[in-house]
C-alpha cells in the first residue's frame, strides 16, 4: 500500500489488514509519525534588502548546509558622508564558511551581485547564475583578484539542479536586465519560491517572458508552494508596469524629432535591452554610435560576444572620433544616469570629459529612474546640463524609462497563481513590504500567514508551519570607505557632526610644575566661524581659556588630563553661550 506524505513523498507499507493480522496494526501510523518527526526544517535568514533598496542577500539552511541567494550592495545615502558603498554584514557567513554550498544569483544588478567580491575575501564557494549574470560578476571578481576563490557555474532557463541538499529550479522572469531568474527551492520542508526582481512584460525586447506556466505547475505539484518570497519594490504603484518595448518606440520618435542634434543617452550599463533599443533607434536615423564609460564598454563587449546585443561593428565608433562627426550623425550611449561624480555623464556636465563637450547642439536623455538617495545628485547633473545649453529629456518630462519591477496588479496575479501557504515580502523599503502584505491579504492569504520581516530576522519552515526569529543574526550596515569595515557608526556620527557644526582646536603650552601658561592659547577653527571675520570672538575665546587654566592652577590641578578637561569645558560653554552651536572641541595641551 502507498501512503502520501504531506510533502508529496510516497511511503510504502504493508496493507492495513496484513499488519493487523500479524499483530502490528499500529505500524503504519508509527512509521508516519516517525517520519514527520524526522522531517528536517528549512531556515531562511535575511541579511539585507528588507527595509532598504539594495544589499539584497538572504541564505537558506538545510541539514546544516547553507545556500546564499544574491549578494548585493547598496549605494550610500546623503547622511553617510565619505562612504563609497554599503555591504551586508557577513559575520554569520564567516563563522560558518565551511557550511556554505554556494551562491545563487537571480540577476546581474549591483544591488544583487555587487558584494560578491567582498564576500569572497572571507568565503570560498561556487556561484550559480545565467551566463550573462556570471559574465558581469566575473569582471568585478577578476578586478579584485579573487577568481581563484570561486567557480562560476552557468544554469539555464527551466533547469533543475542539486546544490548540496538544495534542489533548485530556475524559472525565467523578465526584468530590466536580461536573463533574470526566479527560483523554486525544493526542500524537505516544502517548496520555497523566490521571485527575484521581476515584471510581467508580455512584449519583452528579447521575447523571453516570465514563465507563468512553470510557476503555475510548481504551485500545483508536490504539495504546492509553502513559502513565497516576492519582490516588493513597486507594491505602492497601482496597475501594471508598462512594457520595456514602449521605450524603443519613444526613442525612435525622439531621434526623428531631433534630427540635427547630437543625442546623448545615459542608462544603466547592465540594461542591455534599453541599450539595444537606443542603438536600433540611432541606426534607423542613420547615426553612428559611441559607447562611453568603462562599465558600459565592458558590458557591451560581453553582450555582443554572447549574442545578446546586435549592433553592427561598422556603426560603432571610438569616443575619440566623435568630433569628426556633425551632431546629427552620432549618438552617445554612456554611464552616469545616477549622477555618480566620476561617471561619464557627470564629467560631461562639468565640462571635464576629455572627448565629449556638451553644448547647445546636444539633447541629453537620462533613461533611468533615480535610485533612492541619488535624487539630489541626478538633479545637480541635470542643472549643469541645462547651464551648458543642452536640452535634457528624462522620466519626469517624457516616456524614456519604464520600471523593471511588477506593480500591484502583477503582484496580485503572482500571489493568486502561486497560492502560497505562507508569504514574506522582500526587496524594498519597509513601506513597500507593508503594502505588499496588504495585497497578499486582499488576494486571499490569511493575515496570520503573512510575515513582514526585517534585516537580521529568520523564519523556520517545518511541518507545523512557519516560525519567526527576530534579530536572529547580525545584519547591520558595513561601510566601505577605501577598505571594507574602514568606518563604524561612531565615525559616521563624528563626520555628520563635523559637517553640521565644524570643529575648534585649542593649542596651549603649560608649565607642568606650576600650571602657568607658557605659550598660547591659539585657536584654529574649521566650520564654526571664519577666523579673519571673527577676530574679536576668537580673542574673547582665548581669554576664556586663560581664565579657566589659571583657575585650575590656583586650585593645584596641574596634571595633563585635568588641564585638557578644563580647556574643553570652558571653550564648549563659551561657544554654546555666544553662538548656540556645538562644534567638536579638540584641546591640545603641551607640557614643558
TORBABA-309436 format. One record per residue (C-alpha): residue number from 0; chain; x, y, z; residue in one letter. Coordinates in steps of 0.02 Angstrom, whole numbers, plus 50000, padded with zeros to 5 digits. Layout:
(r NUM; A; (X; Y; Z); a);
...
END
This chain:
(r 0; A; (50000; 50000; 50000); x);
(r 1; A; (50063; 50178; 49964); x);
(r 2; A; (50025; 50321; 50083); x);
(r 3; A; (50053; 50503; 50031); x);
(r 4; A; (50166; 50606; 50143); x);
(r 5; A; (50105; 50786; 50167); x);
(r 6; A; (50255; 50847; 50063); x);
(r 7; A; (50210; 50727; 49923); x);
(r 8; A; (50335; 50588; 49958); x);
(r 9; A; (50260; 50411; 49938); x);
(r 10; A; (50286; 50290; 50084); x);
(r 11; A; (50262; 50105; 50055); x);
(r 12; A; (50196; 49994; 50197); x);
(r 13; A; (50108; 49828; 50205); x);
(r 14; A; (49919; 49832; 50193); x);
(r 15; A; (49821; 49877; 50349); x);
(r 16; A; (49745; 49702; 50352); x);
(r 17; A; (49911; 49611; 50344); x);
(r 18; A; (49982; 49720; 50482); x);
(r 19; A; (49828; 49691; 50589); x);
(r 20; A; (49835; 49502; 50565); x);
(r 21; A; (50018; 49499; 50614); x);
(r 22; A; (49980; 49595; 50773); x);
(r 23; A; (50058; 49760; 50717); x);
(r 24; A; (49909; 49861; 50660); x);
(r 25; A; (49986; 50023; 50729); x);
(r 26; A; (50143; 50006; 50624); x);
(r 27; A; (50090; 50121; 50479); x);
(r 28; A; (50041; 50261; 50598); x);
(r 29; A; (50203; 50242; 50694); x);
(r 30; A; (50304; 50250; 50531); x);
(r 31; A; (50213; 50408; 50476); x);
(r 32; A; (50233; 50490; 50646); x);
(r 33; A; (50418; 50448; 50650); x);
(r 34; A; (50449; 50516; 50475); x);
(r 35; A; (50358; 50678; 50517); x);
(r 36; A; (50462; 50699; 50673); x);
(r 37; A; (50621; 50670; 50572); x);
(r 38; A; (50575; 50790; 50432); x);
(r 39; A; (50712; 50924; 50428); x);
(r 40; A; (50661; 51105; 50441); x);
(r 41; A; (50719; 51242; 50323); x);
(r 42; A; (50781; 51408; 50392); x);
(r 43; A; (50781; 51568; 50288); x);
(r 44; A; (50888; 51710; 50355); x);
(r 45; A; (50882; 51887; 50287); x);
(r 46; A; (51047; 51984; 50283); x);
(r 47; A; (50989; 52132; 50179); x);
(r 48; A; (50858; 52204; 50062); x);
(r 49; A; (50715; 52206; 50188); x);
(r 50; A; (50695; 52389; 50233); x);
(r 51; A; (50806; 52469; 50101); x);
(r 52; A; (50833; 52470; 49913); x);
(r 53; A; (50993; 52370; 49893); x);
(r 54; A; (51101; 52248; 49992); x);
(r 55; A; (50988; 52105; 49936); x);
(r 56; A; (51054; 51948; 50019); x);
(r 57; A; (50975; 51800; 50107); x);
(r 58; A; (51025; 51622; 50141); x);
(r 59; A; (50939; 51456; 50173); x);
(r 60; A; (50994; 51321; 50293); x);
(r 61; A; (50951; 51137; 50271); x);
(r 62; A; (51033; 50995; 50365); x);
(r 63; A; (51174; 51109; 50424); x);
(r 64; A; (51215; 51170; 50248); x);
(r 65; A; (51196; 51349; 50184); x);
(r 66; A; (51147; 51417; 50013); x);
(r 67; A; (51153; 51605; 49980); x);
(r 68; A; (51029; 51692; 49867); x);
(r 69; A; (51108; 51850; 49796); x);
(r 70; A; (51245; 51955; 49874); x);
(r 71; A; (51213; 52138; 49834); x);
(r 72; A; (51273; 52309; 49889); x);
(r 73; A; (51187; 52475; 49923); x);
(r 74; A; (51240; 52648; 49870); x);
(r 75; A; (51268; 52771; 50013); x);
(r 76; A; (51131; 52888; 50070); x);
(r 77; A; (51155; 53076; 50098); x);
(r 78; A; (51183; 53050; 50285); x);
(r 79; A; (51334; 52937; 50252); x);
(r 80; A; (51472; 53064; 50213); x);
(r 81; A; (51628; 52990; 50134); x);
(r 82; A; (51554; 52816; 50115); x);
(r 83; A; (51583; 52731; 49946); x);
(r 84; A; (51471; 52576; 49965); x);
(r 85; A; (51365; 52487; 50095); x);
(r 86; A; (51377; 52297; 50112); x);
(r 87; A; (51280; 52163; 50205); x);
(r 88; A; (51360; 52102; 50365); x);
(r 89; A; (51447; 51935; 50333); x);
(r 90; A; (51485; 51891; 50515); x);
(r 91; A; (51373; 51737; 50519); x);
(r 92; A; (51437; 51678; 50349); x);
(r 93; A; (51619; 51696; 50402); x);
(r 94; A; (51585; 51596; 50559); x);
(r 95; A; (51501; 51457; 50456); x);
(r 96; A; (51607; 51468; 50299); x);
(r 97; A; (51636; 51280; 50291); x);
(r 98; A; (51448; 51250; 50280); x);
(r 99; A; (51417; 51359; 50126); x);
(r 100; A; (51370; 51264; 49968); x);
(r 101; A; (51367; 51414; 49852); x);
(r 102; A; (51280; 51573; 49795); x);
(r 103; A; (51130; 51581; 49677); x);
(r 104; A; (51120; 51743; 49576); x);
(r 105; A; (50946; 51795; 49522); x);
(r 106; A; (51017; 51926; 49403); x);
(r 107; A; (51165; 52040; 49368); x);
(r 108; A; (51119; 52204; 49452); x);
(r 109; A; (51238; 52278; 49580); x);
(r 110; A; (51107; 52275; 49717); x);
(r 111; A; (51101; 52086; 49698); x);
(r 112; A; (51278; 52039; 49643); x);
(r 113; A; (51392; 52187; 49681); x);
(r 114; A; (51455; 52124; 49850); x);
(r 115; A; (51519; 51955; 49787); x);
(r 116; A; (51699; 52014; 49776); x);
(r 117; A; (51690; 52067; 49959); x);
(r 118; A; (51611; 51903; 50015); x);
(r 119; A; (51745; 51801; 49925); x);
(r 120; A; (51880; 51881; 50032); x);
(r 121; A; (51813; 51778; 50177); x);
(r 122; A; (51720; 51634; 50095); x);
(r 123; A; (51769; 51521; 49951); x);
(r 124; A; (51618; 51447; 49861); x);
(r 125; A; (51543; 51420; 49687); x);
(r 126; A; (51421; 51544; 49608); x);
(r 127; A; (51270; 51488; 49505); x);
(r 128; A; (51180; 51601; 49382); x);
(r 129; A; (51141; 51636; 49200); x);
(r 130; A; (51292; 51653; 49084); x);
(r 131; A; (51261; 51841; 49074); x);
(r 132; A; (51249; 51863; 49263); x);
(r 133; A; (51409; 51764; 49286); x);
(r 134; A; (51497; 51860; 49148); x);
(r 135; A; (51459; 52028; 49229); x);
(r 136; A; (51504; 51963; 49402); x);
(r 137; A; (51665; 51889; 49335); x);
(r 138; A; (51731; 52061; 49285); x);
(r 139; A; (51711; 52128; 49462); x);
(r 140; A; (51784; 51972; 49542); x);
(r 141; A; (51931; 51973; 49423); x);
(r 142; A; (51968; 52156; 49463); x);
(r 143; A; (51975; 52106; 49647); x);
(r 144; A; (52096; 51964; 49607); x);
(r 145; A; (51979; 51832; 49680); x);
(r 146; A; (51937; 51719; 49532); x);
(r 147; A; (52034; 51578; 49615); x);
(r 148; A; (51912; 51586; 49762); x);
(r 149; A; (51760; 51533; 49663); x);
(r 150; A; (51692; 51428; 49520); x);
(r 151; A; (51565; 51510; 49404); x);
(r 152; A; (51432; 51380; 49357); x);
(r 153; A; (51305; 51429; 49223); x);
(r 154; A; (51124; 51372; 49233); x);
(r 155; A; (50987; 51385; 49102); x);
(r 156; A; (50801; 51426; 49094); x);
(r 157; A; (50697; 51286; 49170); x);
(r 158; A; (50849; 51191; 49233); x);
(r 159; A; (50836; 51094; 49396); x);
(r 160; A; (51000; 51071; 49489); x);
(r 161; A; (51054; 50991; 49652); x);
(r 162; A; (51168; 51103; 49755); x);
(r 163; A; (51212; 51004; 49910); x);
(r 164; A; (51047; 50962; 49996); x);
(r 165; A; (50959; 51100; 49897); x);
(r 166; A; (50856; 51057; 49743); x);
(r 167; A; (50844; 51219; 49643); x);
(r 168; A; (50733; 51250; 49492); x);
(r 169; A; (50772; 51405; 49387); x);
(r 170; A; (50622; 51498; 49314); x);
(r 171; A; (50643; 51635; 49182); x);
(r 172; A; (50571; 51805; 49226); x);
(r 173; A; (50577; 51973; 49138); x);
(r 174; A; (50668; 52118; 49220); x);
(r 175; A; (50770; 52269; 49166); x);
(r 176; A; (50924; 52160; 49140); x);
(r 177; A; (50916; 52007; 49026); x);
(r 178; A; (50910; 51828; 49090); x);
(r 179; A; (50843; 51858; 49264); x);
(r 180; A; (50781; 51709; 49366); x);
(r 181; A; (50653; 51667; 49496); x);
(r 182; A; (50696; 51505; 49585); x);
(r 183; A; (50599; 51366; 49671); x);
(r 184; A; (50694; 51284; 49813); x);
(r 185; A; (50626; 51110; 49841); x);
(r 186; A; (50673; 51073; 50021); x);
(r 187; A; (50624; 50934; 50143); x);
(r 188; A; (50505; 51060; 50225); x);
(r 189; A; (50421; 51102; 50059); x);
(r 190; A; (50444; 51216; 49910); x);
(r 191; A; (50505; 51394; 49938); x);
(r 192; A; (50482; 51511; 49789); x);
(r 193; A; (50590; 51667; 49774); x);
(r 194; A; (50535; 51780; 49631); x);
(r 195; A; (50693; 51885; 49619); x);
(r 196; A; (50661; 52052; 49534); x);
(r 197; A; (50527; 52032; 49402); x);
(r 198; A; (50386; 52106; 49300); x);
(r 199; A; (50256; 52027; 49186); x);
(r 200; A; (50311; 52102; 49020); x);
(r 201; A; (50206; 52022; 48883); x);
(r 202; A; (50308; 52101; 48742); x);
(r 203; A; (50489; 52096; 48803); x);
(r 204; A; (50627; 52154; 48688); x);
(r 205; A; (50709; 51982; 48677); x);
(r 206; A; (50546; 51880; 48679); x);
(r 207; A; (50594; 51795; 48844); x);
(r 208; A; (50439; 51810; 48952); x);
(r 209; A; (50409; 51767; 49134); x);
(r 210; A; (50367; 51581; 49130); x);
(r 211; A; (50195; 51588; 49209); x);
(r 212; A; (50156; 51410; 49153); x);
(r 213; A; (50304; 51342; 49250); x);
(r 214; A; (50258; 51446; 49403); x);
(r 215; A; (50082; 51376; 49397); x);
(r 216; A; (50146; 51199; 49376); x);
(r 217; A; (50262; 51214; 49527); x);
(r 218; A; (50118; 51285; 49630); x);
(r 219; A; (50014; 51129; 49596); x);
(r 220; A; (50144; 50993; 49617); x);
(r 221; A; (50209; 50907; 49774); x);
(r 222; A; (50101; 50997; 49899); x);
(r 223; A; (50116; 51168; 49817); x);
(r 224; A; (50217; 51319; 49870); x);
(r 225; A; (50236; 51328; 50059); x);
(r 226; A; (50328; 51495; 50065); x);
(r 227; A; (50332; 51637; 49938); x);
(r 228; A; (50465; 51774; 49944); x);
(r 229; A; (50417; 51909; 49819); x);
(r 230; A; (50486; 52075; 49753); x);
(r 231; A; (50401; 52224; 49838); x);
(r 232; A; (50484; 52372; 49751); x);
(r 233; A; (50327; 52433; 49660); x);
(r 234; A; (50197; 52372; 49786); x);
(r 235; A; (50135; 52552; 49806); x);
(r 236; A; (50110; 52577; 49620); x);
(r 237; A; (49935; 52534; 49555); x);
(r 238; A; (49901; 52446; 49391); x);
(r 239; A; (50031; 52363; 49280); x);
(r 240; A; (50210; 52411; 49239); x);
(r 241; A; (50222; 52459; 49054); x);
(r 242; A; (50321; 52351; 48934); x);
(r 243; A; (50503; 52390; 48901); x);
(r 244; A; (50463; 52395; 48715); x);
(r 245; A; (50370; 52562; 48731); x);
(r 246; A; (50536; 52647; 48769); x);
(r 247; A; (50600; 52592; 48598); x);
(r 248; A; (50452; 52674; 48511); x);
(r 249; A; (50481; 52836; 48605); x);
(r 250; A; (50667; 52832; 48565); x);
(r 251; A; (50634; 52816; 48379); x);
(r 252; A; (50516; 52965; 48386); x);
(r 253; A; (50644; 53065; 48486); x);
(r 254; A; (50779; 53037; 48355); x);
(r 255; A; (50660; 53092; 48217); x);
(r 256; A; (50612; 53249; 48313); x);
(r 257; A; (50794; 53299; 48349); x);
(r 258; A; (50863; 53261; 48177); x);
(r 259; A; (51003; 53389; 48175); x);
(r 260; A; (51060; 53371; 48355); x);
(r 261; A; (51180; 53253; 48441); x);
(r 262; A; (51090; 53134; 48558); x);
(r 263; A; (51175; 53077; 48719); x);
(r 264; A; (51083; 52938; 48812); x);
(r 265; A; (51130; 52891; 48991); x);
(r 266; A; (51072; 52723; 49056); x);
(r 267; A; (51125; 52583; 49172); x);
(r 268; A; (51265; 52486; 49090); x);
(r 269; A; (51176; 52324; 49134); x);
(r 270; A; (51013; 52375; 49049); x);
(r 271; A; (51055; 52290; 48885); x);
(r 272; A; (50876; 52291; 48821); x);
(r 273; A; (50873; 52480; 48840); x);
(r 274; A; (51042; 52495; 48754); x);
(r 275; A; (50981; 52384; 48612); x);
(r 276; A; (50827; 52492; 48584); x);
(r 277; A; (50926; 52654; 48588); x);
(r 278; A; (51050; 52581; 48466); x);
(r 279; A; (50913; 52524; 48347); x);
(r 280; A; (50833; 52696; 48351); x);
(r 281; A; (51001; 52779; 48317); x);
(r 282; A; (51039; 52660; 48173); x);
(r 283; A; (50867; 52689; 48097); x);
(r 284; A; (50906; 52876; 48099); x);
(r 285; A; (51071; 52845; 48008); x);
(r 286; A; (51183; 52882; 48157); x);
(r 287; A; (51344; 52803; 48216); x);
(r 288; A; (51357; 52751; 48399); x);
(r 289; A; (51491; 52784; 48529); x);
(r 290; A; (51488; 52689; 48694); x);
(r 291; A; (51565; 52789; 48837); x);
(r 292; A; (51606; 52735; 49015); x);
(r 293; A; (51708; 52585; 49071); x);
(r 294; A; (51564; 52479; 49134); x);
(r 295; A; (51462; 52520; 48979); x);
(r 296; A; (51604; 52468; 48863); x);
(r 297; A; (51637; 52309; 48962); x);
(r 298; A; (51455; 52255; 48965); x);
(r 299; A; (51428; 52295; 48781); x);
(r 300; A; (51581; 52192; 48735); x);
(r 301; A; (51518; 52045; 48840); x);
(r 302; A; (51340; 52056; 48772); x);
(r 303; A; (51399; 52061; 48591); x);
(r 304; A; (51512; 51911; 48620); x);
(r 305; A; (51363; 51815; 48693); x);
(r 306; A; (51247; 51866; 48551); x);
(r 307; A; (51134; 51966; 48667); x);
(r 308; A; (51164; 52134; 48581); x);
(r 309; A; (51151; 52162; 48394); x);
(r 310; A; (51246; 52318; 48341); x);
(r 311; A; (51344; 52312; 48176); x);
(r 312; A; (51529; 52336; 48212); x);
(r 313; A; (51541; 52457; 48066); x);
(r 314; A; (51421; 52577; 48152); x);
(r 315; A; (51518; 52584; 48316); x);
(r 316; A; (51645; 52724; 48331); x);
(r 317; A; (51776; 52763; 48462); x);
(r 318; A; (51740; 52907; 48579); x);
(r 319; A; (51897; 52995; 48514); x);
(r 320; A; (51817; 53009; 48342); x);
(r 321; A; (51659; 53100; 48396); x);
(r 322; A; (51720; 53274; 48349); x);
(r 323; A; (51740; 53216; 48167); x);
(r 324; A; (51552; 53194; 48152); x);
(r 325; A; (51417; 53326; 48140); x);
(r 326; A; (51291; 53325; 48285); x);
(r 327; A; (51154; 53238; 48185); x);
(r 328; A; (51268; 53095; 48134); x);
(r 329; A; (51311; 53024; 48305); x);
(r 330; A; (51231; 52951; 48461); x);
(r 331; A; (51325; 52931; 48625); x);
(r 332; A; (51268; 52795; 48746); x);
(r 333; A; (51350; 52820; 48916); x);
(r 334; A; (51350; 52785; 49102); x);
(r 335; A; (51306; 52912; 49237); x);
(r 336; A; (51116; 52903; 49247); x);
(r 337; A; (51129; 52908; 49438); x);
(r 338; A; (51235; 53065; 49447); x);
(r 339; A; (51391; 52971; 49503); x);
(r 340; A; (51531; 53102; 49518); x);
(r 341; A; (51658; 53013; 49408); x);
(r 342; A; (51537; 52934; 49283); x);
(r 343; A; (51538; 52990; 49102); x);
(r 344; A; (51381; 53099; 49107); x);
(r 345; A; (51436; 53193; 49264); x);
(r 346; A; (51604; 53231; 49185); x);
(r 347; A; (51517; 53293; 49028); x);
(r 348; A; (51402; 53404; 49131); x);
(r 349; A; (51552; 53477; 49223); x);
(r 350; A; (51647; 53508; 49059); x);
(r 351; A; (51781; 53387; 49119); x);
(r 352; A; (51759; 53246; 48994); x);
(r 353; A; (51906; 53229; 48877); x);
(r 354; A; (51810; 53191; 48719); x);
(r 355; A; (51627; 53241; 48738); x);
(r 356; A; (51589; 53426; 48764); x);
(r 357; A; (51406; 53466; 48797); x);
(r 358; A; (51330; 53619; 48714); x);
(r 359; A; (51175; 53690; 48631); x);
(r 360; A; (51178; 53559; 48492); x);
(r 361; A; (51153; 53417; 48616); x);
(r 362; A; (50999; 53325; 48678); x);
(r 363; A; (51037; 53226; 48836); x);
(r 364; A; (50918; 53083; 48879); x);
(r 365; A; (50925; 53011; 49055); x);
(r 366; A; (50843; 52843; 49028); x);
(r 367; A; (50837; 52780; 49207); x);
(r 368; A; (50748; 52812; 49371); x);
(r 369; A; (50849; 52886; 49514); x);
(r 370; A; (50887; 52757; 49648); x);
(r 371; A; (50828; 52819; 49819); x);
(r 372; A; (50967; 52927; 49889); x);
(r 373; A; (51030; 52981; 49719); x);
(r 374; A; (50894; 53108; 49679); x);
(r 375; A; (50995; 53262; 49727); x);
(r 376; A; (51147; 53202; 49627); x);
(r 377; A; (51041; 53175; 49473); x);
(r 378; A; (50960; 53346; 49494); x);
(r 379; A; (51130; 53431; 49503); x);
(r 380; A; (51186; 53345; 49343); x);
(r 381; A; (51025; 53399; 49254); x);
(r 382; A; (51051; 53579; 49309); x);
(r 383; A; (51231; 53576; 49246); x);
(r 384; A; (51175; 53508; 49078); x);
(r 385; A; (51047; 53647; 49059); x);
(r 386; A; (51180; 53776; 49105); x);
(r 387; A; (51287; 53705; 48965); x);
(r 388; A; (51144; 53742; 48844); x);
(r 389; A; (51085; 53563; 48815); x);
(r 390; A; (50906; 53501; 48808); x);
(r 391; A; (50875; 53369; 48942); x);
(r 392; A; (50745; 53231; 48924); x);
(r 393; A; (50710; 53119; 49074); x);
(r 394; A; (50575; 53013; 49153); x);
(r 395; A; (50496; 53166; 49233); x);
(r 396; A; (50456; 53250; 49067); x);
(r 397; A; (50449; 53108; 48939); x);
(r 398; A; (50418; 52920; 48925); x);
(r 399; A; (50601; 52872; 48910); x);
(r 400; A; (50603; 52750; 49055); x);
(r 401; A; (50495; 52610; 49124); x);
(r 402; A; (50522; 52511; 49282); x);
(r 403; A; (50586; 52333; 49286); x);
(r 404; A; (50478; 52287; 49436); x);
(r 405; A; (50300; 52222; 49446); x);
(r 406; A; (50161; 52340; 49501); x);
(r 407; A; (50010; 52298; 49608); x);
(r 408; A; (49905; 52201; 49482); x);
(r 409; A; (50054; 52096; 49429); x);
(r 410; A; (50098; 52060; 49611); x);
(r 411; A; (49919; 52005; 49646); x);
(r 412; A; (49921; 51895; 49491); x);
(r 413; A; (50076; 51804; 49552); x);
(r 414; A; (50004; 51786; 49727); x);
(r 415; A; (49847; 51706; 49654); x);
(r 416; A; (49943; 51598; 49531); x);
(r 417; A; (50061; 51527; 49661); x);
(r 418; A; (49936; 51517; 49807); x);
(r 419; A; (50071; 51504; 49941); x);
(r 420; A; (50036; 51438; 50115); x);
(r 421; A; (50148; 51573; 50190); x);
(r 422; A; (50207; 51740; 50121); x);
(r 423; A; (50354; 51853; 50163); x);
(r 424; A; (50376; 52011; 50057); x);
(r 425; A; (50558; 52050; 50014); x);
(r 426; A; (50661; 52178; 49918); x);
(r 427; A; (50601; 52351; 49964); x);
(r 428; A; (50588; 52485; 50094); x);
(r 429; A; (50478; 52444; 50243); x);
(r 430; A; (50328; 52537; 50172); x);
(r 431; A; (50341; 52436; 50011); x);
(r 432; A; (50337; 52272; 50106); x);
(r 433; A; (50188; 52328; 50210); x);
(r 434; A; (50092; 52372; 50051); x);
(r 435; A; (50138; 52203; 49978); x);
(r 436; A; (50073; 52118; 50135); x);
(r 437; A; (49906; 52209; 50112); x);
(r 438; A; (49898; 52148; 49931); x);
(r 439; A; (49930; 51971; 49990); x);
(r 440; A; (49786; 51979; 50114); x);
(r 441; A; (49672; 52050; 49978); x);
(r 442; A; (49724; 51902; 49870); x);
(r 443; A; (49660; 51778; 49999); x);
(r 444; A; (49812; 51735; 50104); x);
(r 445; A; (49764; 51732; 50289); x);
(r 446; A; (49835; 51879; 50385); x);
(r 447; A; (49919; 51764; 50511); x);
(r 448; A; (50013; 51680; 50368); x);
(r 449; A; (50090; 51844; 50308); x);
(r 450; A; (50252; 51895; 50395); x);
(r 451; A; (50340; 52063; 50369); x);
(r 452; A; (50522; 52035; 50415); x);
(r 453; A; (50674; 52149; 50426); x);
(r 454; A; (50861; 52127; 50402); x);
(r 455; A; (50929; 52004; 50529); x);
(r 456; A; (50766; 51909; 50551); x);
(r 457; A; (50748; 51723; 50513); x);
(r 458; A; (50598; 51612; 50475); x);
(r 459; A; (50595; 51424; 50500); x);
(r 460; A; (50480; 51316; 50394); x);
(r 461; A; (50433; 51142; 50455); x);
(r 462; A; (50284; 51025; 50451); x);
(r 463; A; (50196; 51129; 50585); x);
(r 464; A; (50208; 51294; 50491); x);
(r 465; A; (50319; 51449; 50495); x);
(r 466; A; (50402; 51523; 50649); x);
(r 467; A; (50490; 51691; 50656); x);
(r 468; A; (50650; 51734; 50748); x);
(r 469; A; (50682; 51920; 50763); x);
(r 470; A; (50862; 51985; 50758); x);
(r 471; A; (50925; 51808; 50733); x);
(r 472; A; (51093; 51857; 50658); x);
(r 473; A; (51197; 52017; 50643); x);
(r 474; A; (51137; 52114; 50491); x);
(r 475; A; (51197; 52292; 50511); x);
(r 476; A; (51271; 52405; 50379); x);
(r 477; A; (51454; 52378; 50335); x);
(r 478; A; (51525; 52539; 50263); x);
(r 479; A; (51660; 52540; 50130); x);
(r 480; A; (51772; 52692; 50128); x);
(r 481; A; (51930; 52640; 50041); x);
(r 482; A; (51933; 52470; 50128); x);
(r 483; A; (51796; 52359; 50200); x);
(r 484; A; (51747; 52400; 50378); x);
(r 485; A; (51855; 52556; 50375); x);
(r 486; A; (51725; 52658; 50469); x);
(r 487; A; (51597; 52623; 50604); x);
(r 488; A; (51435; 52704; 50659); x);
(r 489; A; (51537; 52811; 50779); x);
(r 490; A; (51646; 52877; 50639); x);
(r 491; A; (51492; 52918; 50535); x);
(r 492; A; (51416; 53009; 50682); x);
(r 493; A; (51575; 53111; 50702); x);
(r 494; A; (51577; 53151; 50516); x);
(r 495; A; (51398; 53211; 50521); x);
(r 496; A; (51434; 53319; 50673); x);
(r 497; A; (51589; 53394; 50592); x);
(r 498; A; (51490; 53429; 50434); x);
(r 499; A; (51350; 53514; 50530); x);
(r 500; A; (51445; 53605; 50668); x);
(r 501; A; (51631; 53608; 50622); x);
(r 502; A; (51775; 53593; 50746); x);
(r 503; A; (51881; 53704; 50857); x);
(r 504; A; (52060; 53658; 50908); x);
(r 505; A; (52138; 53746; 51058); x);
(r 506; A; (52328; 53735; 51073); x);
(r 507; A; (52413; 53789; 51233); x);
(r 508; A; (52581; 53753; 51318); x);
(r 509; A; (52590; 53749; 51509); x);
(r 510; A; (52725; 53727; 51642); x);
(r 511; A; (52693; 53553; 51712); x);
(r 512; A; (52756; 53605; 51885); x);
(r 513; A; (52659; 53767; 51910); x);
(r 514; A; (52519; 53753; 51782); x);
(r 515; A; (52561; 53925; 51713); x);
(r 516; A; (52532; 53960; 51528); x);
(r 517; A; (52697; 53967; 51433); x);
(r 518; A; (52629; 53999; 51258); x);
(r 519; A; (52456; 54017; 51183); x);
(r 520; A; (52320; 53983; 51183); x);
(r 521; A; (52300; 53975; 50994); x);
(r 522; A; (52130; 53935; 50919); x);
(r 523; A; (52108; 53852; 50749); x);
(r 524; A; (51933; 53825; 50683); x);
(r 525; A; (51850; 53749; 50530); x);
(r 526; A; (51664; 53758; 50502); x);
(r 527; A; (51624; 53860; 50659); x);
(r 528; A; (51675; 54038; 50614); x);
(r 529; A; (51792; 54108; 50483); x);
(r 530; A; (51947; 54168; 50579); x);
(r 531; A; (51978; 54327; 50479); x);
(r 532; A; (51797; 54382; 50504); x);
(r 533; A; (51783; 54341; 50689); x);
(r 534; A; (51946; 54401; 50767); x);
(r 535; A; (51858; 54481; 50915); x);
(r 536; A; (51760; 54322; 50953); x);
(r 537; A; (51916; 54214; 50943); x);
(r 538; A; (52013; 54334; 51056); x);
(r 539; A; (51872; 54325; 51182); x);
(r 540; A; (51880; 54133; 51174); x);
(r 541; A; (52066; 54140; 51211); x);
(r 542; A; (52034; 54246; 51365); x);
(r 543; A; (51907; 54116; 51425); x);
(r 544; A; (52036; 53978; 51406); x);
(r 545; A; (52168; 54078; 51501); x);
(r 546; A; (52047; 54112; 51643); x);
(r 547; A; (51997; 53929; 51655); x);
(r 548; A; (52177; 53866; 51659); x);
(r 549; A; (52231; 53998; 51786); x);
(r 550; A; (52087; 53948; 51900); x);
(r 551; A; (52136; 53766; 51886); x);
(r 552; A; (52318; 53805; 51925); x);
(r 553; A; (52269; 53904; 52083); x);
(r 554; A; (52174; 53751; 52142); x);
(r 555; A; (52330; 53644; 52116); x);
(r 556; A; (52256; 53545; 51970); x);
(r 557; A; (52406; 53549; 51853); x);
(r 558; A; (52404; 53373; 51780); x);
(r 559; A; (52385; 53349; 51593); x);
(r 560; A; (52210; 53272; 51588); x);
(r 561; A; (52136; 53400; 51707); x);
(r 562; A; (52201; 53544; 51602); x);
(r 563; A; (52129; 53465; 51443); x);
(r 564; A; (51960; 53442; 51528); x);
(r 565; A; (51955; 53622; 51591); x);
(r 566; A; (52001; 53686; 51418); x);
(r 567; A; (51867; 53585; 51329); x);
(r 568; A; (51732; 53629; 51455); x);
(r 569; A; (51770; 53816; 51453); x);
(r 570; A; (51777; 53831; 51263); x);
(r 571; A; (51622; 53724; 51239); x);
(r 572; A; (51520; 53828; 51361); x);
(r 573; A; (51581; 53991; 51282); x);
(r 574; A; (51537; 53935; 51104); x);
(r 575; A; (51365; 53874; 51157); x);
(r 576; A; (51326; 54036; 51251); x);
(r 577; A; (51387; 54152; 51113); x);
(r 578; A; (51335; 54061; 50954); x);
(r 579; A; (51212; 53924; 51007); x);
(r 580; A; (51317; 53795; 50914); x);
(r 581; A; (51410; 53639; 50968); x);
(r 582; A; (51565; 53608; 50862); x);
(r 583; A; (51689; 53473; 50911); x);
(r 584; A; (51817; 53548; 51032); x);
(r 585; A; (51991; 53472; 51023); x);
(r 586; A; (52106; 53533; 51163); x);
(r 587; A; (52293; 53509; 51130); x);
(r 588; A; (52388; 53539; 51294); x);
(r 589; A; (52578; 53530; 51286); x);
(r 590; A; (52683; 53518; 51444); x);
(r 591; A; (52860; 53586; 51471); x);
END
